[in-house]
Amino acid sequence: MAILYFLMGLLFAYLAYTSVQDTIWNATTILLAAVAALGFGVGYRYLRMHLKKE
């Protein structure tokens, strides 16, 4: 499950990178980067929970 969230984080980070036009301070780029950060955060929490369980 953690790998899925890390992959989603990578996907949204890539989409944020490709959505940059003149500056990174537009709503689309910031929203995509925020979703990517949440994906990485959830993936990290799942990975930490899995390692703590074992």
Secondary structure as UniProt FT lines:
FT   HELIX           2..18
FT   HELIX           27..53
//
